[in-house]
Amino acid sequence: MDYWGKIEHIYDDDTIDYIMLQLRILKHSKKIATRLKGNHYAIIGEAHGRCLVIIVTKVRGNTYILRTARNCNEKEKRLFAKFKR
């Protein structure tokens, strides 16, 4: 059964605004990038006392597609803490 064909991705203005805000915050802070599976990357940084992660996918050259932004999980927090030392 083709479950993927039935999934809709709906992004409202609030979701887009939230993700763009996270990007602007991380742009001016210390951050690290780590490669995930395939062409996916996690950008981890800290802003206003929060550890944030943004997931992007490289499509070609220096072009990336933004996937999501969220608070870091415990593993990502440890990785970023190690980087800050």
C-alpha positions in Angstrom: 0.0 0.0 0.0 1.3 3.5 -0.9 1.0 5.4 2.4 3.3 8.2 1.2 1.0 9.1 -1.6 -1.7 9.9 1.0 0.3 12.2 3.2 -0.2 15.9 2.8 2.3 18.5 4.0 0.5 21.6 5.2 2.5 24.6 6.4 0.6 27.6 7.7 2.0 31.1 8.1 2.7 30.5 11.8 4.8 27.4 11.1 6.8 29.2 8.4 7.3 32.3 10.6 8.5 30.1 13.5 11.0 28.2 11.4 12.3 31.5 9.9 12.7 33.0 13.3 14.8 30.0 14.4 17.0 30.5 11.4 17.6 34.2 12.1 18.4 33.4 15.7 21.0 30.8 14.8 22.5 32.9 12.0 24.2 35.1 14.6 25.2 32.5 17.2 27.8 29.7 17.5 26.7 26.6 15.7 27.8 23.3 14.4 26.6 21.3 11.4 26.6 17.5 11.4 25.7 15.2 8.5 22.8 12.9 9.0 21.6 10.3 6.5 22.1 11.0 2.8 22.0 14.7 2.0 20.4 15.7 5.3 22.2 17.9 7.8 21.5 19.1 11.3 22.6 22.6 12.3 22.8 22.9 16.1 23.2 26.2 18.0 22.1 28.1 21.0 20.0 31.2 21.3 18.5 32.8 24.4 19.5 29.9 26.5 17.9 27.3 24.2 19.6 24.7 22.2 18.0 24.6 18.8 18.4 22.2 15.8 17.5 22.9 12.2 17.3 20.1 9.7 18.1 20.9 6.1 18.5 18.8 2.9 21.2 19.6 0.3 19.7 19.6 -3.2 22.6 20.9 -5.3 25.7 23.0 -4.9 25.1 25.4 -1.9 21.3 25.1 -2.1 19.5 23.5 0.8 15.8 22.9 1.6 14.7 23.7 5.1 12.9 20.7 6.7 12.2 21.6 10.3 13.3 23.5 13.4 13.0 22.3 17.0 14.5 22.2 20.4 17.5 19.9 20.7 17.2 16.5 22.2 19.6 15.3 25.0 22.1 13.8 22.5 22.2 17.0 20.5 22.6 19.1 23.7 25.6 16.9 24.7 27.2 17.3 21.3 26.8 21.1 21.3 28.1 21.3 24.9 31.2 19.4 23.8 31.7 21.8 20.9 31.4 24.9 23.2 34.3 23.7 25.4 
